[in-house]
Amino acid sequence: MHTVESFIRPSALPSLALCPGAAKMQAHVLNNICDGGYVEEESEEASVGTKIHDAAQVGVESYIAGMDWENAIGHAKAYAVNQLGLSPWDVIYAERCLGFAQELIAKYEIEREDILVEHKLNMEYFGLRGGTADLVLIVPYKLVIVVDWKCGFLDQGEASEHDQLQAYGSAAADTFKSKKAMVYLFQPRMDTNIRASGATFDLSAIEKNKAWTQQVVNAARAENPELNPSYDACKYCKALGRCHAAKEWIMNVFEAIDLLGPAENPHCWGELIGATKVAEKACENLVGMAKAYMAAGGKAEGWQLCPSGNGSKVDNKMVVEIAKEKGQLEQVVEYASFKVELARTIPGYEKAVISFEKSPSLRPAKSKGK
């Protein structure tokens, strides 16, 4: 059973700030339209990001337990390969997270006992059930540092504009009675110059963050919270396919283009692209609901749910790395698309083939013969 509170959490703050009604709408749709049975599938990319995060956590925990950094990082890399099945390429990202943690701990002379990983923050002051910080470093009564590892493929922007991280910093400062909070957003996949971004908050800024977070949470809990669709507000919303406000916004944009002609300025083009992307997302959202409905035994006339199967694809980045090591980069680059069959037949490249479980697919049902 999905409740409104299920969608009022730290990670939802950016979307709730844009669309206060998102929490109530998602709870309503998933319970009443999907009979509470909707389960969002984690994408393969998200799963890899989670594993990178887990490997980094193991490395920091090993350091806390007494290992030096070299051995802690080595232990984390071995765990990433042997236990999590990460590719050598993805292990690099876990190592970057650990390298950043090592730098901060050395810079601020943080003692082992003042290092916390996967720490549950007390966010009752904000009216939130709590959030889990990836890494917390404490200089008692002076400074608290919160690090969030974002190991996925999407650019999360700057720490100073990251609503979830600001709330984490304020909660950590309140919990550990610190006069100052620093937050860092670390994205190991990004270029070096934008990989780490930070922001510092004094007591005044911390109080402002608290007040803003409370305002967002209270608006989401209102009896009739406002629905305010936009690309940024809608792109992750699980109720998008059944949201009347989003549909109305999309149709208004499309009708304006139909009546007034093509977009003629950056603002109009932005609206058009945003509405189109939200419409695409809404269709994906509805297909996901249909799959969940049919997986639970539901019927859809003329359609059938084909079971998931095993698939395979090539990690192109790993192929390039192997080709560099073997001195065959020019030959590999000649292929516009590096096929799975080819990687399996050329000795040394088979380890670049990744197996995965395909998502169930909806297909027209076979017509019955008379």
Number of C-alpha atoms within 10 A of each C-alpha: 11 18 15 16 16 14 20 24 18 23 17 18 22 17 24 24 20 18 22 27 23 30 27 25 22 22 21 19 20 21 16 13 15 15 13 16 17 21 13 11 10 9 10 12 11 14 13 20 20 16 20 28 22 18 28 31 21 21 28 24 18 19 19 19 12 11 15 11 17 10 14 22 25 14 17 26 25 16 19 25 15 11 12 15 14 21 17 14 12 22 21 16 21 29 20 18 26 24 15 16 20 16 11 15 18 11 9 13 12 16 13 16 10 14 19 19 19 14 15 13 18 17 21 10 14 22 15 16 15 17 20 16 20 19 20 24 25 25 17 13 12 13 20 25 26 27 27 22 24 21 26 19 14 10 13 15 14 16 22 17 13 18 19 18 25 27 24 30 29 29 24 29 26 22 13 15 14 20 17 23 26 25 26 23 23 24 25 24 19 17 9 9 7 15 18 20 16 16 18 17 20 15 15 10 15 22 14 13 21 20 13 16 24 17 14 20 23 15 18 26 16 12 9 11 17 17 21 18 26 19 18 14 21 25 18 15 21 25 24 27 22 19 19 14 15 24 17 12 18 21 15 13 17 17 12 14 16 11 8 10 9 13 15 10 8 9 9 15 14 13 18 19 13 19 24 17 15 27 22 13 20 24 14 14 19 16 15 20 22 19 21 20 20 15 16 11 8 10 13 12 7 10 14 17 19 15 11 11 11 9 11 13 15 22 17 14 12 18 22 18 16 18 18 13 10 10 11 13 15 11 9 16 13 9 9 7 10 16 13 17 13 13 19 15 10 9 9 13 18 16 15 22 20 13 11 12 11 13 15 15 14 16 11 12 13 9 8 5 4 3
